[in-house]
Amino acid sequence: MIRITLKIEGMMCGMCESHINDTIRRELNVDKVTSSRSKKESVIIAKDDIENEKIRACVAKTGYELINITKEPYEKRSFFGFLKRK
C-alpha cells in the first residue's frame, strides 16, 4: 500500500474538502482519502501507486492548485496490531 500526500492551495471550507475528496474517489482507484483545508493537504491511501500525471489531472478538474506530491509506503494497522507475537 502507498500513502500519497498532496499539498493543495485554494481550499477554504468543508465543502472544498468534500469536493476534492469526491473527485479523487470518482477519478482514481483509492482506498481512502481525507482532506484538510487548514493543513492545505489531501492524503490518499491506495493499494497501488498512482501516476503523478493522473493525480495532477484529477486535481486540475476541481479548480484548486496542486503544489506538491509526496509518496511513502503505508502499512495498514489492525485494531489488534499491538498484540503482535515476537
FILUMZA-370545 format. One record per residue: x, y, z of N, C-alpha, C, CB in turn; residue in one letter; residue number from 1. Coordinates in Angstrom, 2 decimals. Glycine has a CB too. Example, Ala and Ser with C-alpha at 12.3 -4.5 7.8 and 13.67 -1.06 7.14 Angstrom:
% residues 2
n.X,n.Y,n.Z,ca.X,ca.Y,ca.Z,c.X,c.Y,c.Z,cb.X,cb.Y,cb.Z,residuo,num
13.19,-5.69,7.80,12.30,-4.50,7.80,13.20,-3.30,7.80,11.31,-4.47,9.05,A,1 .
12.85,-2.25,7.08,13.67,-1.06,7.14,12.90,0.03,7.87,14.08,-0.60,5.72,S,2 .
This chain:
% residues 86
n.X,n.Y,n.Z,ca.X,ca.Y,ca.Z,c.X,c.Y,c.Z,cb.X,cb.Y,cb.Z,residuo,num
0.84,-1.18,0.00,0.00,0.00,0.00,0.89,1.25,0.00,-0.96,0.00,1.22,M,1 .
0.29,2.34,-0.41,1.04,3.59,-0.52,0.22,4.75,0.04,1.43,3.87,-1.99,I,2 .
0.93,5.69,0.65,0.31,6.92,1.17,0.81,8.06,0.29,0.66,7.17,2.70,R,3 .
-0.13,8.78,-0.31,0.20,9.89,-1.21,-0.34,11.17,-0.57,-0.40,9.67,-2.66,I,4 .
0.56,12.12,-0.32,0.17,13.39,0.29,0.24,14.47,-0.76,1.07,13.73,1.51,T,5 .
-0.86,15.19,-0.93,-0.95,16.27,-1.92,-1.03,17.60,-1.18,-2.19,16.07,-2.85,L,6 .
-0.16,18.52,-1.51,-0.26,19.89,-1.00,-1.10,20.67,-2.01,1.19,20.55,-0.79,K,7 .
-2.20,21.23,-1.52,-3.18,21.87,-2.40,-3.51,23.27,-1.88,-4.47,21.02,-2.52,I,8 .
-3.47,24.25,-2.76,-3.83,25.63,-2.44,-5.27,25.90,-2.90,-2.85,26.64,-3.10,E,9 .
-5.98,26.68,-2.10,-7.29,27.16,-2.53,-8.47,26.61,-1.76,-7.48,26.83,-3.95,G,10 .
-8.27,25.59,-0.93,-9.39,25.07,-0.14,-9.70,26.07,0.98,-9.06,23.65,0.46,M,11 .
-10.98,26.45,1.10,-11.37,27.46,2.09,-12.39,26.97,3.11,-11.92,28.66,1.38,M,12 .
-13.08,25.87,2.82,-14.15,25.43,3.72,-14.35,23.91,3.63,-15.48,26.16,3.38,C,13 .
-15.27,23.41,4.40,-15.57,21.99,4.38,-16.08,21.50,3.04,-16.57,21.67,5.44,G,14 .
-16.80,22.33,2.34,-17.30,21.96,1.01,-16.14,21.80,0.02,-18.30,23.01,0.49,M,15 .
-15.11,22.60,0.18,-13.91,22.47,-0.66,-13.26,21.11,-0.42,-12.90,23.62,-0.37,C,16 .
-13.14,20.73,0.85,-12.57,19.44,1.20,-13.40,18.31,0.58,-12.49,19.27,2.73,E,17 .
-14.72,18.41,0.70,-15.61,17.39,0.14,-15.49,17.31,-1.37,-17.05,17.68,0.52,S,18 .
-15.37,18.45,-2.02,-15.24,18.50,-3.48,-13.98,17.76,-3.93,-15.22,19.96,-3.98,H,19 .
-12.87,18.03,-3.27,-11.60,17.34,-3.57,-11.76,15.84,-3.33,-10.44,17.91,-2.70,I,20 .
-12.28,15.46,-2.16,-12.43,14.04,-1.81,-13.32,13.31,-2.82,-13.01,13.90,-0.41,N,21 .
-14.46,13.89,-3.15,-15.39,13.25,-4.09,-14.76,13.06,-5.47,-16.67,14.09,-4.23,D,22 .
-14.04,14.07,-5.94,-13.39,13.98,-7.25,-12.31,12.90,-7.26,-12.79,15.33,-7.65,T,23 .
-11.49,12.86,-6.21,-10.44,11.84,-6.13,-11.04,10.45,-6.07,-9.55,12.09,-4.90,I,24 .
-12.09,10.26,-5.27,-12.74,8.94,-5.18,-13.32,8.51,-6.53,-13.87,8.97,-4.12,R,25 .
-13.89,9.45,-7.25,-14.53,9.16,-8.53,-13.50,8.87,-9.63,-15.42,10.31,-8.95,R,26 .
-12.39,9.61,-9.64,-11.44,9.55,-10.75,-10.30,8.55,-10.55,-10.87,10.91,-10.97,E,27 .
-9.93,8.28,-9.30,-8.75,7.45,-9.03,-9.15,6.23,-8.21,-7.67,8.27,-8.28,L,28 .
-8.37,5.17,-8.31,-8.63,3.95,-7.56,-7.95,4.06,-6.19,-8.11,2.68,-8.34,N,29 .
-8.71,4.52,-5.18,-8.16,4.74,-3.85,-8.95,3.96,-2.80,-8.17,6.23,-3.50,V,30 .
-8.29,3.64,-1.69,-8.97,3.01,-0.57,-9.55,4.05,0.37,-8.00,2.09,0.19,D,31 .
-8.83,5.17,0.53,-9.27,6.21,1.46,-8.69,7.54,1.03,-8.85,5.87,2.90,K,32 .
-9.43,8.61,1.26,-8.92,9.96,1.01,-9.49,10.90,2.07,-9.28,10.45,-0.43,V,33 .
-8.63,11.75,2.61,-9.05,12.78,3.55,-8.38,14.09,3.15,-8.70,12.40,5.03,T,34 .
-9.08,15.19,3.36,-8.54,16.50,3.04,-8.67,17.43,4.23,-9.24,17.10,1.81,S,35 .
-7.74,18.37,4.32,-7.75,19.36,5.40,-7.43,20.73,4.81,-6.74,18.98,6.52,S,36 .
-8.37,21.64,4.93,-8.12,23.00,4.43,-7.08,23.71,5.29,-9.42,23.81,4.40,R,37 .
-7.06,23.43,6.60,-6.10,24.11,7.48,-4.67,23.65,7.22,-6.47,23.86,8.94,S,38 .
-4.49,22.37,6.89,-3.16,21.85,6.56,-2.83,22.05,5.08,-3.06,20.37,6.91,K,39 .
-3.83,22.42,4.29,-3.68,22.59,2.84,-3.19,21.30,2.19,-2.72,23.75,2.53,K,40 .
-3.82,20.17,2.58,-3.37,18.91,2.02,-4.51,17.90,1.93,-2.24,18.34,2.84,E,41 .
-4.30,16.94,1.04,-5.15,15.77,0.92,-4.25,14.56,1.04,-5.96,15.76,-0.43,S,42 .
-4.71,13.54,1.74,-3.95,12.32,1.93,-4.73,11.16,1.33,-3.64,12.07,3.44,V,43 .
-4.08,10.44,0.42,-4.67,9.30,-0.26,-3.99,8.03,0.21,-4.56,9.45,-1.81,I,44 .
-4.78,7.01,0.52,-4.27,5.67,0.79,-4.76,4.79,-0.35,-4.74,5.13,2.21,I,45 .
-3.83,4.10,-1.01,-4.18,3.26,-2.16,-3.38,1.96,-2.12,-3.93,4.01,-3.48,A,46 .
-3.94,0.95,-2.74,-3.23,-0.34,-2.82,-2.01,-0.23,-3.72,-4.17,-1.44,-3.34,K,47 .
-2.16,0.47,-4.84,-1.09,0.60,-5.82,-0.76,2.06,-6.05,-1.49,-0.07,-7.15,D,48 .
0.45,2.30,-6.53,0.88,3.66,-6.85,-0.01,4.24,-7.95,2.35,3.67,-7.28,D,49 .
-0.19,5.53,-7.91,-0.97,6.25,-8.92,-0.03,7.22,-9.60,-2.20,7.00,-8.28,I,50 .
-0.07,7.25,-10.92,0.81,8.13,-11.68,0.56,9.59,-11.32,0.62,7.91,-13.20,E,51 .
1.65,10.35,-11.20,1.54,11.77,-10.87,0.68,12.53,-11.87,2.91,12.40,-10.80,N,52 .
0.78,12.17,-13.14,0.00,12.86,-14.18,-1.49,12.68,-13.95,0.39,12.35,-15.57,E,53 .
-1.90,11.47,-13.54,-3.32,11.22,-13.25,-3.79,12.03,-12.05,-3.56,9.73,-13.00,K,54 .
-2.95,12.12,-11.05,-3.29,12.91,-9.86,-3.42,14.38,-10.23,-2.23,12.73,-8.75,I,55 .
-2.45,14.89,-10.99,-2.49,16.30,-11.40,-3.75,16.62,-12.22,-1.23,16.66,-12.22,R,56 .
-4.10,15.73,-13.14,-5.30,15.93,-13.97,-6.56,15.92,-13.11,-5.38,14.85,-15.06,A,57 .
-6.60,15.03,-12.14,-7.75,14.92,-11.26,-7.94,16.20,-10.44,-7.60,13.71,-10.32,C,58 .
-6.87,16.68,-9.82,-6.96,17.90,-9.01,-7.26,19.11,-9.89,-5.66,18.12,-8.21,V,59 .
-6.73,19.14,-11.09,-6.99,20.26,-12.01,-8.48,20.39,-12.31,-6.20,20.08,-13.33,A,60 .
-9.20,19.28,-12.35,-10.64,19.31,-12.61,-11.41,20.03,-11.51,-11.18,17.88,-12.76,K,61 .
-10.85,20.07,-10.30,-11.52,20.71,-9.18,-11.35,22.22,-9.16,-11.02,20.13,-7.88,T,62 .
-10.32,22.71,-9.88,-10.06,24.14,-9.89,-9.07,24.60,-8.83,-11.34,24.88,-9.71,G,63 .
-8.58,23.68,-8.00,-7.60,24.02,-6.99,-6.20,23.80,-7.55,-7.81,23.18,-5.72,Y,64 .
-5.20,24.36,-6.87,-3.83,24.29,-7.36,-3.03,23.24,-6.60,-3.14,25.66,-7.24,E,65 .
-2.53,22.24,-7.31,-1.70,21.20,-6.72,-0.26,21.71,-6.67,-1.79,19.87,-7.53,L,66 .
0.30,21.80,-5.48,1.64,22.34,-5.28,2.69,21.24,-5.27,1.70,23.12,-3.98,I,67 .
2.40,20.13,-4.56,3.42,19.10,-4.37,2.76,17.74,-4.16,4.32,19.45,-3.18,N,68 .
3.48,16.68,-4.57,3.05,15.30,-4.35,4.20,14.56,-3.66,2.65,14.59,-5.70,I,69 .
3.91,13.93,-2.52,4.90,13.07,-1.87,4.29,11.69,-1.67,5.37,13.68,-0.51,T,70 .
5.14,10.67,-1.80,4.68,9.29,-1.69,5.56,8.54,-0.71,4.68,8.59,-3.07,K,71 .
4.93,7.65,0.07,5.66,6.82,1.01,4.91,5.52,1.21,5.88,7.56,2.35,E,72 .
5.62,4.45,1.55,4.94,3.18,1.82,3.99,3.34,3.01,5.98,2.05,2.10,P,73 .
2.92,2.58,2.99,1.93,2.64,4.06,1.61,1.23,4.52,0.64,3.36,3.59,Y,74 .
1.67,1.02,5.82,1.32,-0.27,6.39,0.02,-0.12,7.15,2.45,-0.81,7.31,E,75 .
-0.98,-0.85,6.72,-2.28,-0.78,7.36,-2.18,-1.38,8.75,-3.35,-1.52,6.52,K,76 .
-2.67,-0.64,9.73,-2.64,-1.10,11.11,-3.98,-1.71,11.47,-2.28,0.05,12.08,R,77 .
-3.94,-2.88,12.07,-5.18,-3.50,12.51,-5.47,-3.08,13.94,-5.10,-5.04,12.39,S,78 .
-6.69,-3.30,14.37,-7.11,-2.93,15.71,-6.27,-3.66,16.76,-8.58,-3.24,15.91,F,79 .
-5.91,-4.90,16.47,-5.15,-5.71,17.42,-3.66,-5.78,17.07,-5.72,-7.10,17.49,F,80 .
-3.17,-4.81,16.31,-1.78,-4.80,15.88,-0.78,-4.78,17.02,-1.55,-3.63,14.99,G,81 .
-1.18,-4.24,18.16,-0.28,-4.17,19.30,-0.04,-5.55,19.93,-0.84,-3.22,20.35,F,82 .
-0.79,-6.56,19.52,-0.66,-7.90,20.08,0.27,-8.79,19.24,-2.02,-8.55,20.19,L,83 .
1.07,-8.20,18.38,1.95,-8.99,17.51,2.83,-9.90,18.35,2.81,-8.08,16.63,K,84 .
2.95,-11.12,17.87,3.83,-12.08,18.54,5.27,-11.83,18.16,3.43,-13.52,18.19,R,85 .
6.14,-12.11,19.06,7.57,-11.91,18.80,8.22,-13.22,18.47,8.27,-11.27,20.00,K,86 .
